[in-house]
């Protein structure tokens, strides 16, 4: 006859094994989801473009951000982290990324949105190389599942240029 401890151990081991199998299946099922998110980010105004006392360029933008990220949500999605970044090249770096705005989308109902906002984080370049600079606005997202691996992707919107003179 088995003792109480042996029976409890068998039940716990079976339960944990079953939970691991269910979590693996949930994670695997995300591979069959083919999301098709859409987004558009526009600069409606350059509030200011100035040189700081230390010589760095600083820009304040007003952005119109519209996105439909509902297709990123499955039954295994916990939340989606989304952010808009300005991306540009300088002689020192092939890629400079500056986060301008971010949000956490907790549910599918919140994943279709339109927002009119100024950049949440400062757009500063170390140096004075932003005058007349071409840049892209990129909407990045990171899908955080309830179980399994995270995945990320982005939509790049190009064709933006900063003014030649400070304002």
VMD Tcl script that draws the C-alpha trace (Angstrom):
set ca {
  {0.00 0.00 0.00}
  {1.26 3.49 -0.86}
  {1.65 6.15 1.77}
  {-0.13 9.50 1.71}
  {3.11 11.25 0.70}
  {3.63 8.95 -2.30}
  {0.06 9.49 -3.48}
  {0.33 13.28 -3.07}
  {3.63 13.25 -4.98}
  {2.05 11.27 -7.84}
  {-0.90 13.68 -8.07}
  {1.31 16.78 -8.01}
  {3.71 15.32 -10.61}
  {0.84 14.38 -12.91}
  {-0.76 17.85 -12.49}
  {2.48 19.72 -13.26}
  {3.14 17.50 -16.30}
  {-0.39 18.11 -17.58}
  {0.00 21.88 -17.03}
  {3.31 21.88 -18.95}
  {1.69 20.03 -21.87}
  {-1.25 22.48 -21.96}
  {1.11 25.48 -21.85}
  {3.20 24.01 -24.68}
  {0.10 23.51 -26.80}
  {-1.06 27.07 -26.10}
  {2.33 28.43 -27.13}
  {2.42 26.26 -30.24}
  {-1.06 27.41 -31.31}
  {0.23 31.00 -31.66}
  {2.26 29.88 -34.68}
  {-0.98 29.54 -36.66}
  {-2.02 33.17 -36.08}
  {-1.13 35.45 -39.01}
  {-1.68 38.98 -37.74}
  {-2.28 41.86 -40.14}
  {-2.00 45.05 -38.09}
  {-2.24 48.47 -39.69}
  {-0.97 51.82 -38.49}
  {-0.33 55.36 -39.58}
  {1.73 57.98 -37.77}
  {1.75 61.59 -38.97}
  {3.56 64.64 -37.69}
  {0.91 67.36 -37.46}
  {3.26 70.01 -36.04}
  {6.85 70.62 -35.05}
  {6.32 72.48 -31.78}
  {9.93 73.49 -31.42}
  {13.31 72.64 -32.84}
  {16.17 74.11 -30.86}
  {19.77 73.79 -29.88}
  {20.30 73.16 -26.16}
  {22.99 74.97 -24.15}
  {25.21 71.88 -24.29}
  {25.03 71.83 -28.11}
  {22.52 68.98 -28.55}
  {19.52 69.34 -30.86}
  {16.05 68.90 -29.35}
  {12.73 68.49 -31.17}
  {9.16 68.50 -29.91}
  {6.56 67.00 -32.25}
  {2.79 66.71 -32.25}
  {1.82 63.27 -33.55}
  {-1.39 61.75 -34.88}
  {-1.19 58.01 -34.25}
  {-3.87 55.66 -35.55}
  {-3.56 51.91 -35.38}
  {-5.57 48.74 -35.58}
  {-3.64 46.05 -33.69}
  {-6.62 43.80 -32.92}
  {-5.28 40.97 -35.09}
  {-2.32 40.62 -32.70}
  {-4.63 39.35 -29.97}
  {-5.33 35.65 -29.61}
  {-6.67 33.72 -26.68}
  {-3.03 33.40 -25.49}
  {-2.21 37.13 -25.60}
  {-1.81 38.83 -22.24}
  {-0.97 42.33 -23.50}
  {0.78 44.23 -26.27}
  {3.48 46.83 -25.69}
  {3.52 49.41 -28.50}
  {5.83 52.36 -29.11}
  {6.65 54.94 -31.78}
  {10.31 55.63 -32.47}
  {12.09 58.17 -34.65}
  {14.89 56.47 -36.58}
  {17.68 58.21 -38.51}
  {21.32 57.84 -39.53}
  {24.32 59.92 -38.47}
  {27.98 59.68 -39.43}
  {28.69 58.12 -36.01}
  {25.83 55.57 -36.03}
  {24.08 53.66 -38.79}
  {20.86 53.58 -36.75}
  {19.67 56.00 -34.09}
  {16.34 55.17 -32.42}
  {14.55 57.56 -30.12}
  {11.33 56.45 -28.47}
  {8.72 59.20 -28.73}
  {5.57 57.56 -27.33}
  {4.55 54.23 -25.83}
  {1.56 52.41 -24.38}
  {0.49 49.03 -23.03}
  {-2.62 47.62 -24.65}
  {-4.24 45.21 -22.18}
  {-7.11 43.89 -24.32}
  {-8.35 43.50 -27.88}
  {-11.04 46.13 -27.26}
  {-8.30 48.75 -26.71}
  {-6.20 47.71 -29.71}
  {-7.93 49.99 -32.22}
  {-7.12 53.59 -31.36}
  {-6.44 57.12 -32.59}
  {-4.43 59.51 -30.47}
  {-3.29 63.12 -30.92}
  {-0.30 63.75 -28.66}
  {3.07 65.42 -28.25}
  {6.09 63.20 -27.92}
  {6.08 61.63 -24.46}
  {9.87 61.33 -24.36}
  {12.42 63.93 -25.40}
  {13.71 63.78 -28.98}
  {17.35 64.77 -28.45}
  {20.36 64.09 -30.66}
  {23.81 64.11 -29.13}
  {25.27 66.80 -31.30}
  {23.86 69.24 -33.80}
  {23.19 66.98 -36.78}
  {19.37 67.04 -36.91}
  {18.94 70.15 -39.09}
  {17.48 69.03 -42.43}
  {17.76 65.38 -41.36}
  {15.52 62.75 -42.98}
  {13.97 60.35 -40.48}
  {11.44 57.53 -40.28}
  {8.67 57.06 -37.74}
  {8.32 53.41 -36.80}
  {5.52 51.78 -34.84}
  {6.96 48.81 -32.94}
  {4.99 46.23 -30.98}
  {5.87 43.38 -28.63}
  {3.20 40.74 -28.03}
  {3.41 39.32 -24.51}
  {1.66 35.93 -24.32}
  {0.22 34.25 -21.27}
  {2.56 31.36 -22.00}
  {5.30 30.88 -24.57}
  {7.69 33.18 -26.37}
  {7.26 36.89 -26.97}
  {7.36 38.16 -30.52}
  {7.85 41.63 -31.99}
  {7.42 43.41 -35.30}
  {7.11 46.92 -36.70}
  {5.66 49.16 -39.40}
  {8.04 51.78 -40.85}
  {6.71 55.08 -42.18}
  {9.32 57.05 -44.10}
  {9.49 60.44 -45.77}
  {9.84 62.82 -42.83}
  {12.35 65.65 -42.67}
  {13.29 68.11 -39.96}
  {13.59 71.83 -40.81}
  {16.90 73.29 -42.01}
  {16.76 76.02 -39.35}
  {15.93 76.05 -35.64}
  {12.53 77.39 -34.67}
}
mol new
graphics top color blue
foreach p $ca { graphics top sphere $p radius 0.5 }
foreach p [lrange $ca 0 end-1] q [lrange $ca 1 end] { graphics top cylinder $p $q radius 0.2 }
display resetview
